[in-house]
Amino acid sequence: MLRPILMLLAALAALPATAETLVLEPVEITEWKAVYGEVETRDRVPARARIGGTVVELTVTEGDRVEAGQQIARVEDDKLAFQLRALDAQLTSLENQLDTAQTDLDRGAALRERGVITQQRLDQLRTQVEVLQGQIESTRAERRVIEQQVTEGAVLSPDNGVVLSVPISLGSVINPGETVAEIGGGGVFLRLSIPERHATTLQQGGEITLGAGSGMEGTTGRLAKVYPQIEGGRVLADVEVAGLDGRFVGRRVPVRLPVGSRSALLVPDSALTRRAGLDFVTVRTPQGMMERSVVPGELVRHDGQEWREILSGLFAGDRVVTEND
């Protein structure tokens, strides 16, 4: 019993009178929750087929970079080609009929001048020419519609970005509006799925920190959007992080999320000494220097420095010896 007391007195005697002290005051520190976020593209836009038919050309696969308006596939419908040939034959027939009707009209006009035919017959010939001209124009317009449908067989990328998925293959038969490829564009962000009990602590514009294992430890991001609908007991939030690696969409990244704050007593880590498996802090009291056994917590970053949280053994107002001159 006497030996530990002598060791404590010897340790206290070794402290110089000029030791620096810190008056303990409760400090508000942020509580962090470790969660995972998934790398997502800002936009997920499907490139859809505008006509039905067979995929005869497919120029992209997963991971390819594409530009807006770039052709990524082509769909052909054999019925359109048949319709074009039928319209061409119909146009040829109508044009031949128009040539004959125009000839009859010219002859009728000459006969009318000599009084051989009546004005009524001449008007009938003129009407026949106009009817054929209208039919030709209508057929040509119908042909232009078919030509436009053939042109719409080209499947175009709706945005700049990367091809995330291609659910069809060359030779597939698809319907109008069916997805040929899904394009991810607009950059990347982190999407968090957070338990609903923390929903009220999330503030748009708040700061988050990427955790260990992310490859960007200590990098901060900003809560860009908090979704108002809770599903399955979880709330979704989007986080903007500068320089986020977007090569792998869906990659999980560890994130430290602020979910509240609490009061804590902090001391410099150098103020602790460890002996016989116990941690001690030297405190200046009216009776002189004395050591107290404490239970330390984790290292906490506060005001740009690392501090050790003290869970028990010290109280607000204590004068802790931090270092010696």
matplotlib code that plots the C-alpha trace (Angstrom):
import matplotlib.pyplot as plt

x = [0.0, 2.8, 4.7, 2.0, 1.6, 5.4, 5.4, 2.5, 4.3, 7.5, 5.6, 4.0, 7.3, 8.8, 6.3, 7.8, 5.8, 5.5, 3.3, 0.6, -3.0, -6.3, -9.6, -12.1, -15.4, -18.0, -17.6, -20.3, -19.0, -20.7, -22.0, -21.2, -22.9, -21.1, -23.3, -22.7, -23.5, -23.8, -22.2, -25.0, -25.3, -27.4, -29.4, -30.5, -32.1, -33.2, -32.5, -35.7, -36.6, -39.0, -40.3, -40.8, -38.7, -35.4, -32.2, -29.8, -27.0, -25.8, -22.6, -22.3, -21.9, -21.8, -19.2, -18.9, -18.9, -21.5, -22.5, -25.9, -27.5, -25.0, -26.5, -26.1, -28.3, -30.6, -33.9, -35.4, -39.0, -39.3, -42.9, -41.8, -39.7, -42.7, -44.9, -42.4, -42.3, -46.1, -46.3, -43.7, -45.7, -48.9, -47.1, -45.9, -49.5, -50.9, -48.3, -49.1, -52.8, -51.9, -50.0, -53.0, -55.5, -53.3, -53.1, -56.9, -57.3, -55.0, -56.9, -60.2, -59.1, -58.3, -61.6, -63.4, -61.9, -63.4, -66.8, -66.6, -67.1, -69.0, -67.5, -68.9, -66.8, -63.8, -64.4, -64.7, -61.3, -59.7, -61.2, -59.9, -56.3, -56.7, -57.9, -55.0, -52.6, -54.1, -53.8, -50.2, -49.4, -51.2, -49.3, -46.0, -46.9, -47.7, -44.3, -42.5, -44.2, -42.9, -39.4, -39.5, -40.4, -37.4, -35.2, -36.5, -35.1, -31.9, -31.7, -29.9, -28.3, -30.4, -27.5, -23.8, -22.6, -21.8, -23.8, -25.0, -26.9, -27.8, -30.8, -31.1, -28.8, -28.2, -31.1, -33.6, -37.2, -38.4, -41.5, -41.8, -40.7, -38.7, -35.4, -32.3, -29.7, -29.7, -27.4, -26.1, -25.0, -24.8, -21.9, -22.0, -23.1, -23.5, -27.0, -27.4, -30.1, -30.4, -32.6, -35.7, -34.8, -32.1, -34.3, -35.0, -31.2, -30.5, -30.3, -29.9, -26.4, -25.0, -21.5, -20.6, -17.2, -16.0, -14.8, -11.9, -11.8, -13.3, -10.0, -10.9, -10.7, -11.4, -12.9, -16.0, -19.2, -22.5, -26.0, -27.6, -31.0, -33.0, -36.0, -39.3, -40.7, -39.7, -39.8, -39.1, -38.1, -35.3, -34.9, -32.8, -30.4, -28.0, -24.5, -22.3, -18.6, -15.9, -13.6, -15.8, -14.7, -17.5, -16.0, -18.1, -21.8, -23.3, -20.0, -20.5, -18.5, -18.2, -19.5, -19.6, -22.8, -23.5, -26.6, -26.5, -24.3, -23.5, -21.4, -18.1, -14.9, -11.8, -8.2, -5.0, -3.9, -0.5, -2.2, -2.8, -0.3, -0.8, 0.4, -0.6, -3.4, -5.0, -5.1, -4.3, -4.6, -2.8, -5.1, -4.0, -6.0, -5.8, -4.0, -1.5, -1.0, -2.8, -3.5, -7.0, -7.8, -10.0, -11.8, -10.8, -13.0, -12.1, -10.0, -12.2, -11.2, -12.1, -10.9, -8.5, -6.8, -7.0, -8.4, -9.2, -12.7, -12.9, -15.9, -15.4, -13.0, -12.9, -15.5, -16.1, -13.9, -11.0, -7.6, -5.8, -2.0, -1.5, 2.3, 5.5, 7.6]
y = [0.0, 2.3, 1.7, 3.1, 6.2, 6.8, 6.3, 8.8, 11.4, 10.9, 11.5, 14.7, 16.0, 15.6, 18.1, 21.6, 24.5, 26.0, 23.3, 24.7, 24.1, 23.9, 24.8, 22.3, 23.5, 21.4, 21.6, 20.9, 18.2, 16.6, 13.1, 11.1, 8.0, 5.7, 4.8, 3.8, 5.8, 4.6, 6.3, 7.4, 9.4, 12.6, 11.5, 8.1, 8.4, 5.5, 5.6, 4.2, 2.8, 5.1, 2.3, -1.4, -3.9, -5.8, -4.4, -4.6, -2.5, -2.0, 0.0, 0.4, -1.8, -1.2, 1.4, 3.2, 7.0, 8.5, 12.0, 13.5, 12.7, 9.9, 6.9, 3.9, 1.4, 1.0, -0.7, -1.8, -2.8, -4.7, -3.6, 0.0, -0.9, -2.8, 0.3, 2.5, 0.3, 0.2, 4.0, 4.3, 2.1, 4.1, 7.4, 6.1, 5.1, 8.4, 10.4, 8.4, 9.1, 12.8, 12.9, 11.5, 13.8, 16.8, 15.8, 15.5, 18.9, 20.5, 18.9, 19.9, 23.5, 23.6, 22.0, 24.4, 27.4, 25.9, 25.3, 21.5, 20.7, 22.4, 24.4, 21.8, 19.1, 21.3, 21.9, 18.1, 17.6, 20.3, 18.9, 15.4, 16.9, 18.7, 15.5, 13.6, 16.3, 16.2, 12.4, 12.6, 15.2, 13.1, 10.0, 11.9, 13.2, 9.6, 8.5, 11.2, 9.9, 6.4, 7.8, 9.6, 6.4, 4.7, 7.6, 7.1, 3.6, 5.2, 5.1, 8.2, 8.9, 11.4, 12.8, 12.9, 10.2, 6.6, 3.5, 1.8, -1.1, -2.6, -4.9, -6.0, -7.7, -7.6, -9.2, -8.6, -7.8, -4.7, -2.6, 1.2, 2.8, -0.2, 0.7, -0.1, 1.3, 3.3, 6.4, 7.9, 11.5, 14.8, 13.8, 11.7, 12.1, 9.9, 8.6, 7.8, 5.7, 6.7, 5.4, 7.5, 8.4, 10.6, 12.3, 15.4, 16.0, 16.2, 19.7, 20.6, 22.1, 20.3, 18.8, 15.1, 13.4, 10.4, 7.6, 5.2, 2.9, 5.3, 6.3, 9.9, 9.8, 13.2, 14.7, 16.6, 16.8, 18.8, 17.5, 18.7, 17.2, 15.4, 13.5, 14.1, 10.6, 7.9, 4.3, 1.2, 3.2, 5.0, 8.4, 9.2, 12.0, 13.1, 14.3, 16.3, 15.5, 17.2, 14.8, 11.8, 8.8, 8.0, 5.0, 2.5, 3.5, 1.7, 1.5, 1.7, 4.4, 4.7, 8.1, 9.8, 11.6, 14.3, 13.2, 15.5, 17.1, 16.6, 18.1, 16.6, 17.3, 17.4, 17.3, 17.1, 13.5, 14.4, 15.1, 11.4, 9.0, 5.2, 3.0, -0.5, -0.5, 2.7, 6.2, 9.2, 12.9, 15.4, 18.1, 21.2, 21.7, 24.1, 21.3, 20.9, 18.6, 15.3, 12.5, 11.2, 8.0, 8.6, 6.7, 8.1, 8.0, 8.5, 11.1, 14.1, 16.8, 20.2, 23.7, 22.0, 19.9, 16.4, 16.1, 13.1, 12.9, 12.1, 9.9, 9.9, 11.0, 14.8, 17.6, 21.0, 23.6, 21.2, 22.6, 19.9, 20.0, 19.8, 20.1, 21.2, 24.2]
z = [0.0, 0.8, -2.4, -4.8, -2.7, -2.9, -6.6, -7.0, -4.8, -6.8, -10.1, -8.7, -7.5, -10.9, -12.4, -12.7, -11.3, -14.7, -16.2, -18.5, -17.5, -19.3, -17.6, -18.8, -20.3, -22.1, -25.9, -28.5, -30.8, -33.8, -33.7, -36.8, -38.2, -40.5, -43.6, -47.2, -50.2, -53.8, -56.8, -59.1, -62.3, -62.1, -65.1, -66.2, -69.6, -71.8, -75.5, -77.0, -80.4, -82.3, -84.6, -84.2, -86.2, -86.1, -84.7, -87.6, -86.2, -82.6, -82.1, -78.3, -75.2, -71.5, -70.5, -73.8, -73.8, -76.1, -77.2, -77.4, -80.8, -81.6, -83.4, -81.2, -83.1, -86.1, -86.4, -89.7, -90.5, -93.8, -94.2, -94.6, -97.7, -99.2, -98.6, -100.3, -103.4, -103.5, -103.3, -106.0, -108.3, -107.4, -108.2, -111.6, -112.5, -111.4, -113.3, -116.5, -116.0, -115.4, -118.7, -120.6, -118.8, -119.6, -123.2, -123.3, -121.7, -124.3, -127.1, -125.5, -125.2, -129.0, -129.9, -127.7, -129.6, -132.8, -131.0, -131.4, -127.7, -125.0, -122.1, -119.7, -121.3, -121.1, -117.4, -116.8, -118.5, -116.4, -113.2, -114.0, -114.3, -111.0, -109.3, -110.5, -109.4, -105.9, -105.8, -106.8, -104.1, -101.5, -102.5, -102.3, -98.8, -97.7, -99.1, -97.1, -94.0, -94.7, -95.4, -92.1, -90.3, -92.0, -90.8, -87.3, -87.3, -86.1, -82.3, -81.0, -77.6, -75.7, -73.7, -73.2, -70.9, -70.4, -71.5, -68.3, -69.8, -73.2, -72.6, -76.3, -78.8, -82.5, -84.3, -81.5, -82.5, -80.5, -80.3, -80.5, -77.2, -76.1, -74.4, -76.5, -74.0, -70.8, -70.7, -67.5, -67.8, -66.0, -63.7, -60.6, -57.0, -53.9, -52.9, -49.3, -47.7, -44.1, -41.2, -40.7, -37.1, -38.5, -41.1, -39.0, -38.5, -42.3, -43.6, -47.3, -47.7, -44.7, -44.8, -44.9, -44.8, -46.8, -44.5, -44.5, -47.5, -49.9, -51.4, -50.6, -46.8, -45.2, -48.4, -47.6, -49.6, -49.5, -49.1, -52.3, -51.9, -49.2, -50.6, -48.7, -49.1, -46.6, -47.9, -46.0, -43.0, -44.8, -46.3, -49.5, -49.8, -52.6, -51.8, -54.2, -53.8, -55.9, -57.8, -57.1, -59.2, -61.5, -63.4, -61.5, -61.1, -58.1, -56.2, -52.4, -50.6, -46.8, -45.5, -42.1, -41.7, -39.0, -37.1, -34.1, -31.4, -27.8, -25.0, -24.2, -22.1, -24.3, -23.4, -25.5, -26.1, -24.6, -21.2, -20.6, -19.1, -18.9, -16.2, -15.1, -17.7, -16.4, -17.9, -15.7, -16.1, -13.9, -12.4, -10.5, -7.3, -4.3, -2.5, -5.3, -8.2, -8.2, -10.7, -11.5, -13.2, -16.2, -18.9, -22.3, -25.4, -29.1, -30.7, -31.7, -34.2, -32.9, -34.0, -36.4, -33.8, -32.4, -28.9, -26.6, -25.2, -21.5, -20.6, -16.8, -14.1, -14.9, -14.4, -15.9, -14.3, -13.6, -14.4, -16.4, -16.8, -20.6, -21.0, -19.3, -20.2]

ax = plt.figure().add_subplot(projection="3d")
ax.plot(x, y, z, "-o")
ax.set_aspect("equal")
plt.show()
